[in-house]
């Protein structure tokens, strides 16, 4: 009975990733990947790709634009509630390196005398990656952040605040180091 439940979970869950083997195998084949992703994601452009080894949690609140490729070890973590807050919107022509992590909420830690594990989550805030931006490998984007059009985020950076269009930002936390003309 456990195997049957796992198969059903993988098929109907609002998530994709290696931890869902009964759907994950479809990501290795372009046609089955597209069909699965168009069913699971809020929107999934015809030229988008979601590759095996990547994770998406709460797919129904994630939108991928044209020519967006989600590479292995990338984690997209939207927030499961009934509002639009906590969504991840990735516009057309956005480039993401492997291992990028995007989170729309965080654990609370502000209630004195209560262990963090028991405090629940902060209010979710959507993340927007605007047209043509580029996030290098292993970038982490936290809740409420917008990365502006054509901006570049250096590999390994942690983005805690929104970044305007046409700049290069690097570091932890990410800071603007150059304007793009």
Secondary structure, DSSP 8 states (H G I E B T S, - for coil): -HHHHHHHHHHHSSEESTT-HHHHGGGGSHHHHHHHHHHHSSEE-TT-EE-TT-EEESGGGEEE-TT-EE-TT-EEE---SSSSTT-EEE-TT-EE-TT-EEES--B---STTS-GGGS-B-----EEE-TT-EE-TT-EE-TT-EE-TT-EE-TT-EE-S-B-SSEEEEEBTEEEEEE--
